């Protein structure tokens, strides 16, 4: 599924020979939309009896303190506004049953064109952002069994080819990967952060490299998420001001 607003060449990969980041096959999503989609996909797999989710279930899942990076503190209004946008993009469907509280079902599989273990990989990347392939295999295996790193590499190869996953550092031990659904400026910040960390820690020992890189990337991811949330809030406020002015 393509979109005219999908970013093209967003910059150079931080550790894969300065090759350009592939254009994603789907439109980039906001930080809140990515969190909502990841939560819906996760709960559909891990707690199917409780799925679809209400907006309140989503709020709790999005603000969860574990298995999430960065940790968010979203409001009910932010969840509702993002769901409105996601309905228009055909990412979610609102379900009504007997006058009960509406629930939401995702269309992430169709949107990204993923299945099987690919789904588990994308869920973990959407919920946690950039991570090493070792971390990714451990986390994704809780949703769908992945035999070993070779099996994960095959899965990642297909996702990279289709522009859904980006290699942030060269193949090998400790390789970092992430999803490719960031907004263009978020991706640029992430690439620059990885590049800085690579240069800063190039002379340090392996343990120091891992710790420094982890701290730097988490900080960058949190900053990008906060900026995306602030932009969404400013846009909402502008719309409300315009609506008030029209009534006056």
Secondary structure, 3 states (H helix, E strand, C coil): CCCCCCCCCCCECCCCCCCECCCCCCCCCCHHHHHHHHHHHHHHHHCHHHCCEEHHHHHHHHCCCCCCCCCCCCCHHHHHHHHHHHHHCCCEEEECCCCCCCEEEECHHHHHCCCCHHHHHHHHHHHHCCEEHHHHHHHHCCCCCCCCHHHHHHHHHHHHHCCCEEECCCCCCCCEEEECCCCHHHHHHHHHHHHHHHHHCCCCCHHHHHHHHHHHHHHHHHHHHHHHHHHHHHHHHHHHHHHHHHHC
